[in-house]
Structures are given as structure tokens and as C-alpha cells.
């Protein structure tokens, strides 16, 4: 997640970052079925937000969406949009039940509850305790045992970065003590620096591995001038979930070195591979997703 790329910028970037993409591995669009096809894949449901993103859309389209996911060989789901017991404006228990009844296991969920300026200043997170306890209880009740903090804006200062790391570690410890794994999902801006410090590296080094894992988005990492493989080697085992993503359909842009990523996937520590698409050039996101899954399944 979670924003659109202007096409002109994306095309320019694909040229200017050619050395980064080469370092990540092959920049070609062709599939390597031996590398990709042996894995089980999940879907970040944000991909289908235009079809299920509110209660009315979900009621109208969820059956078609879930049937298509199964037809594409998708067996896991990552939820998003937790809000007072709801997902996509629909009771979370119903969403989880609909997926499970169709053979898709909801394994993780994106949530957000950013710090206030007062909490950043004080370092006191106790005002967040009730929200987090309710969030954890809801996810446990629907059988989702992993919560991921899905987005945090770029910090304005080293103090804010320090507080974000402290907050993530605090939330992760709360989750761990209640039997829930906790992670943080990166975007491209975490590859930027504050006072010569790369934000993503700071968050990794200043949170305990038992409290916080990183859900690496491989596309945003490359877009931010980083190498997923170098991160796997620098922090082995820290990336419990990977977002498998490209600019549009997976494998079509030539921007992300999927061959190298999959050759080194054991170093990452990944337990789940979650496919996500934020944009498409097709009229129907399901058709776009089919192309991505064909690539990954070696079809």
C-alpha cells in the first residue's frame, strides 16, 4: 500500500534506477517457473478495494472476487482497513468466514493508529492501550494471528523516528504477549535518510526481532533505491512476510529482480508471500491479477 505512481515518473524512474534493478537480479520480464511455481501465495485484499472496499461493494462483489482468487490458486489473504470491528465496512467475522469457507486462510491484517504530537513529545503510549487491546482481541477472535502496521508517514525529525520505533516495539510486545505476531510494512520513503540514517535500517535496528518483523514490499524497496537481497543478507530472518509486487502486473515492468529475490528467499525468513497490486492497465483488476498469478505459477 498505498498510493498511485504517476506514469511519467514511473517510466523515468525505470531508466534512472537501472543499476539498482540490476543489483537486485534480472531486470527482464520473463518468468522462471522453477523459482516461482513452488510457492504458496496470498493476496493483500487492498488489491480489490475498487470491488470490495465498502459494505455495499463487498455485498455485491465478494462472491465473484473470492471465487476468482481460488481459481487463480491463491490460498491466503491479508486483510486491511480494521475499524472498530469492521473490515471494508463489513463485520470482520463475516469477511474471515467468507474467505475460510472458500478455502482461503486470512493470515494477516494491516492496521494503523499513528501517534499524536503529544505522544511523540512525551513518549507515553498508554492512551493507545485500549485501542490495541481491542484490535488484538478482534483479530484473535477471527483467527488472524498476525497484525502488520501498514503505513507510517515519513518522520519529521530524529525524535519522531525514535518514537515510531519505540511505539512499534511497544505494540509488538503487546501483540506477542497475547499470542499475535506483529510486523511493519515498508514503502519507498523508509529508504530515505534522516541525519544520515536510513529510516528502514533504524526501525530494524531499534526494534526487537521477537516484537517486530518487517513485511518487506519488494517493489517499494526497489523504487526507493534499495535492494531486497541486500536487506535479506544484512538482516537475515527478519522479513517474515514479503509483498510480491510490481508497477502493474507482476513481472511485466522489468523493474524488480524477482529471480534474485526468489533465489535468496530463505535468507529473508519469509513465511508468507503476499501478492499486491495497487494499479492496473486493465479494465478489470481481476484480469490484471490473473496475469500476475500466471507469471508466478509459471503458466
N, C-alpha and C positions, 0 to 999 in steps of 0.2 A: 504494500500500500504506500502511497496512495495519491498520486497526482498524475496528470497527463503531461506528456512531453510535447512541446511544440515540434512539428515535423522538421522545420528548417534547422532548429537547434540540434535535434537528434541526428540529422544527416551530417551536419558539420562535425558533430562530436565523433561520429563513426569513423571519420577520416583522422581527426586530430588525436584520437586515442589509439591509433593503430598499434603503437608499440606496447601499450598496456594490454590490448587484446591478445597480441602475440605471446606476451609473457604468461597469459592465462592458459594458453594452449592454442589449438587450431582455431582460426577465425573463419573457417569455411562453414557453410550451412548444412553440409551433408551429415546424415545420421551414422552413428556407429552402433549398430543394433546389439553387438555383444556387450558393449559398455552399459547401454541404457535399458535394454529389454528385461534384464533380470531383476529389476527393482519393482517394488510396490509403490504406487503413487496416490497421494491425496490431493484435494482441491481446496484452495482458500475460497470460501464462498463469496468473498468480495468480488471475485471474478464475475459472478452472475448477478451483481447488485441491480442492474437495469431490469432484471426479470423477477427478483425476489426481495428487493430492498426495502419494502414496507409491507404492512399487513395485507393490503389489497393485492399487490403484486404476488406476494407469497401464496395467497389463497388461490389465485388464478393460475399460477405457473409452476408451483413446486413439484407437482407430479411429473410433468414433462421434463423439468430440469433434472430431477433425481433419476428418472429412467434413462436420460441421456448420459449422465455421469456413469451409471453402471454399464451402459453399452460401450463406453469408452475405456472400460477396465479400471475405473477409479474406485478405490475401496476405502478411502479415508476422507475425512473432511475437517477443515479448520474453520471454526465459526468466527463471527465478528459482530461488533455492534451491541455488546451487552449493555442493557439499560433497564435497571430495576426489574430484573426477572424476564426481560424480553430479548429476543434476537429478531432483527428485521421487523419490529413491531408485533411479533408473534410470540406467544409463550415459549420460552426456551425449551421446556419439556416436550412440547409438540414438535418443534424443529428436530430435536435429537431423536425422538421416536420415529418421525417420518424417515430420517436417514437410516436408522438402525433397522427398521422394518424392510428396507430395500437393500440391506447388506452393506451399507456404508457406515463406518465407525467414526463418530466425531471424536477426534483425538486431542484437539487443542482449540483455543479460543483467544482472539485478540480483544484486549480491553484497554481503556485509557482513563486516567484520573490524575491530571497534572497538578503539580504543586502551585500553591498560591504565592504571590510575592512575600507574604508574611512567613510562610513556611520555608521559603528559600532563605530568608533572612535569619530565621530562628533555628532552623534545623530540627524543629519539632513536628513530627508527622502524626501525632496522636489523634488529630482531628480527622485523619483518614481511616482510622482503625475500624469503625463500624462499616464503612463502605467496603473495605477489603474483606472483612469477615463475611458480609452478606454475599459478596461476589464469589468468594471461595465456596461457601455453602451451596450456592446455586449450582456452580459447576460440578461439585461433588454429587449433587442430587440427580444430575442428568448424565453422570458417568464420564465427564470430561476431566481428565487428570492432569492437564497441562494448561496453564494460563500464560499468555505472552503479552507483554506491554507493546502495543502495536505501533506507536508513533510518539516521539517527543521532539518538539521544535528545537532548532539549534540554540544552545545556551548563549546567553548574552555576556557571560563572564566566567572566569575560573570558579568563582564561588558557586554560581548556578550549576556548573558542570559537577563540582564536588557534591552538591546537594542531590543532584539527579542520581549519581552513583550511590550515595548513601540511601536514598529513597528506594531505589531498585533493590538494593541488598536487604533493606528493611522489609519490603513487600515480599521478596523472595524467601526470607526466613519465616514470615507469617505463613506463606504457602507451604513451605517444607514441613513445618510443624503440624500442618493439618493434612499432610499426605498429597500435596499438589506440587508438581514441578513448575518452575517459573522461569521465563525467558524474556529477552528483549530483542525486538525486531529492528534491524538497521535499515536506513535509507542511504542516499548518497551523501547527505550533509554530515553524517557521522565520520566521513573520511576527510573532512576539513579539520583545520587546526585552530586551537585557541592557545595563545602564548607558546607556540611551537609544539603543542601537544595535540596529537590526533585524537579526536573525541572517542572514536570506537575503541582505540587501544586503551585510553584512560578508563573507559567503562569496564573493559575486560579486566584490567589490572587492579581495579579498585572495587570489585565485587567478588564475593567468594564463589568459587565454582559450585559448591554444594547449594548455593542460594540462587544463582543466576547463570543460565546458559545464554548463548547468543543464537537467535534464529537468523542466520545469515541469508539475506536476499542477494543472490549471486549477481543479478542484473544491476541492482543499485550499487553494489560494491564495485563492479567494473566501471559503471558510469561515473562513480566518484573517484576514478583513477586508482583503484585498489585491485589487488589480485586475490581472489578467493583461495587459491592454492597456497600462496604465501601466508595467508592468515591461518590456514589449516596447519601449516608447518610451525608457525610461531606459537600457536595456542592449541596444540593437539587435543582433541576430545571435547573442546568447549562448544562446539556447534551442533547441538542435539537435534535441531530441525534446520533443514535448508529449504529456502524458497527457490524453486526452479522456475526461472522467468527469463523472458527476452523482451525486446522492444515491442514486438507484436506476437505472432505465433512463435513458439519455441523452435530455435534452430534456423529461423528464416533470415535474421538480420546479419549473421556473421560477426556480431559484436561480442558475443560471450563464448569463451573457450570451453564448451561443455565437455569435450573429450578429456581435457586435462582435469577438470573438476571431478568427473566421474572416475578417472584413474586414481585420484587421490582421496576418494570419498571416505575411506576407512580412517584416514587421519583426522577427519573432521569430527568424528564421533556421532554422525547423523543417525538418528533412529527413524526419522520420518522425512520423506521428500514430498514437499507440498508445492503443487503447481499453482501459479497465479498468473493471470493476465489482467492488466489494467486497461489496455486499449486494444482495438482490433480494426483491421481494414475491411472486415467482412460485414455484411448486413446483420448477421446473427452471431452473437458471441458463442453460442453452442457450436456452430460450424467452425469458428476460429479455434475453439478448444479441441475439437475433433482433430484438426490438423496438428496441433501441438502434441496430442496424445499419440497420434500415428507416428510422429517423429520419435517420441520416446519409446514406443513399443517396437520400433524398427519396421513399421509397415511401409 
